[in-house]
């Protein structure tokens, strides 16, 4: 089976993957503590680096950092590959 078809089957057939990712990230980031996106994104960057944040971020786990890095890398790769008409998804 082609990799594009396989990822579409896995990620569109069940929301469990997204629920797990959201639960892991929600454990580390208190979204209600932020009033603007700039402070939220700076705290997410500190979470990925493993630094403690000033507010709204509790102890991060390796799993939550890996999930954030995966989603950010996937997004950045899509930004580069999609406009160049390369296979993406």
N, C-alpha and C positions, 0 to 999 in steps of 0.2 A: 504494500500500500504506500502511496506517495506521502511524504512527510507533511505536505500542506493539507491533504485530506485527513490524515491522522490527527493533526493538531485541531482541526475543525471539529472532528468527531469527539475528541476528548473534552475540549473546552466548551463546546456548545451543547453537549448531551446532558450535562449535570452542572449545577451551580456549586457543588461541594468544593471544588478547587478554589473558587472565589470566596466562598464563605470561610474556608480555612485561612486564606491569606488575609482577609479582613479581620478575622479574630486575632491572629498573631500580631498584626500591626496595631489594632485597637488596644491591645494589652500595653503597648509601649507609648502610644501617643494619645493624649487627651485632647480631642478636637475642640471641645468646648472652651478650652483655656486660651484659644487664639481668636483675635479679632480681625486680623488681616492675613493675606496669603504670604507676605514676605516673611513674617516671623514663623509661620508654619513651615515654609520651605527651608528656612535656615535651620530649624529644629530637625527636620527630616534629614538634611545633609549632615548634621552633627550625629544623628542616630546611625547613619550609614558608616560614618567614620569611627563610631564607637565612643565618641566623647559624650560626657553627660551634658544635658541641656540645662538652661536656667529655669525653665518652667514647662510644664505640660508633657515632659518626656520622662518616663520612669526607666528602670533598667532595661536595656535592650538585650535580646537574645541573638544568638548567631542565626537562628531561623528567620527572625524578623528582618535582620539585616540582609540576609540572602534573598528574601522575597522582594524587598525594596530594590536591591541591585538588579534582580532579574527584570522587574517591571520597568525600571528606568532604562536598562540596556535594550530591552525589547522596543521601547518607545523610540529611543535614539536610532536604533537600527532601522526602524520603519520610516523615520524621517529622512534617512539617507537613501534607503533602497527604493521606496515607493516612487518618488519623483523621477528616478532614473530608470523606470520601467523594468526593474528587476523583480524576480519572484519574491513575494512577500506574504506572510501569514503562516 
